[in-house]
Amino acid sequence: MSAVSDVTPSSPAPSLPALDVLLGPGGAGHLAGTRLEVTPREEELAAFYASPPGLHVRANMVSSVDGGAWGPDHRSGTINDAADWRVFRVLRALADVVLVGAGTARAEGYTALDVPRGLEHLRAGRGPLELAVVTRSGHLPAALAAGDRPPFVITDEHGAGIARASVPADRVLVVGPDDGARAGAPLPSQDLPSPTPGPDLRAGLAALTDRGLTRVLCEGGPHLLADLLAADLLDELCVTTTPVLVGPGPGRIVAGMPPLVAGAATGPASADPRRPRLEHLLHAGGTLAARWALR
Ligand SMILES: NC(=O)c1ccc[n+]([C@@H]2O[C@H](COP(=O)([O-])OP(=O)(O)OC[C@H]3O[C@@H](n4cnc5c(N)ncnc54)[C@H](OP(=O)(O)O)[C@@H]3O)[C@@H](O)[C@H]2O)c1
């Protein structure tokens, strides 16, 4: 994802680069060597990110070359660039709902979303671009809670009690807690804090689907991404790697405790790693935009 301020309709668009096709689409090489020039309607680039009908969950993250998920200001805007932004805005235009963890909503200053200007036609008559925030605490950033277009809040009973104080009740999607997924899991070591289950993310996605929001774009952050991967809820992961080195401070694009469920989709380093399939790889000025399929 990139700094939210980058995609407000009033912000000036940075000069967008053409993208070289290094691979794809569909992992095929037949368009390799071609170039996706910037066009006002971005239909060619959007075709590279077409998704099947029905519920489709895509994450879009940016990483520095040395694996950092944010820059020195703790925001991803300092590691992204115009090539990332070009992909980012097309992905938003294609989405029904942007899904973020409350940590990202707070760190990046999310407010109600607009479809990136000039790309409305990519929605093919779908509704406004919605925002859904996942939280255990139920605490939303003040700017988001005070806005006139409240987000959906995906939370459990505990968080719902708090969230209903800041958004209308019909925007609070109470799901979980997600304790069923941990049934039969090995007990955590006594050295580790016992994780709070939190809302059932699968049920949260089902609640969005019930509202016609099937094209889900997760913009992070790292804890939410880890939980979606652990629950095997992600269909694809788009990762932009920018030619930046941030050093050892910032975290990776996934974070948190290893899943407790034996055989979960992702696991600790010793578990069998998953092997996503490269759908396409685009390039501009050292920045690589990859689309990885997880199914
Ligand atoms: N590189 C990128 O593409 C990218 C993308 C997004 C964010 N970031 C960066 O990542 C940093 C934030 O990291 P983060 O890991 O804290 O982000 P995060 O995952 O968005 O936030 C963690 C918080 O989100 C809520 N949350 C996440 N998963 C949940 C789940 N399964 N159930 C219930 N609540 C859940 C919880 O909120 P409550 O505390 O309210 O319970 C949790 O404390 C920022 O510096 C941001 O700039 C980078």
The ligand as an ORCA input file, in Angstrom:
! r2SCAN-3c Opt
* xyz 0 1
  N       4.405     -2.088      3.491
  C       3.112     -2.050      3.387
  O       2.576     -2.315      2.319
  C       2.283     -1.699      4.588
  C       0.911     -1.862      4.537
  C       0.153     -1.518      5.650
  C       0.785     -1.044      6.770
  N       2.125     -0.894      6.782
  C       2.808     -0.402      7.982
  O       2.652     -1.345      8.989
  C       2.671     -0.691     10.259
  C       1.507     -1.182     11.073
  O       1.699     -2.557     11.297
  P       0.633     -3.467     12.051
  O       1.062     -4.875     11.916
  O       0.388     -2.916     13.398
  O      -0.645     -3.233     11.151
  P      -2.087     -3.882     11.243
  O      -2.054     -5.354     11.049
  O      -2.932     -3.094     10.310
  O      -2.560     -3.506     12.682
  C      -2.574     -4.346     13.803
  C      -3.866     -4.036     14.521
  O      -4.953     -4.264     13.610
  C      -5.943     -5.023     14.235
  N      -5.862     -6.380     13.729
  C      -4.963     -6.907     12.872
  N      -5.261     -8.191     12.615
  C      -6.364     -8.477     13.333
  C      -7.163     -9.638     13.501
  N      -6.871    -10.804     12.888
  N      -8.227     -9.560     14.318
  C      -8.535     -8.403     14.941
  N      -7.824     -7.269     14.845
  C      -6.756     -7.317     14.042
  C      -5.647     -4.922     15.721
  O      -6.216     -3.676     16.091
  P      -6.642     -3.266     17.569
  O      -5.361     -2.867     18.239
  O      -7.568     -2.112     17.391
  O      -7.289     -4.451     18.194
  C      -4.134     -4.896     15.726
  O      -3.594     -4.328     16.895
  C       2.645      0.791      9.976
  O       3.952      1.283     10.128
  C       2.221      0.867      8.521
  O       2.763      1.981      7.874
  C       2.892     -1.224      5.711
*
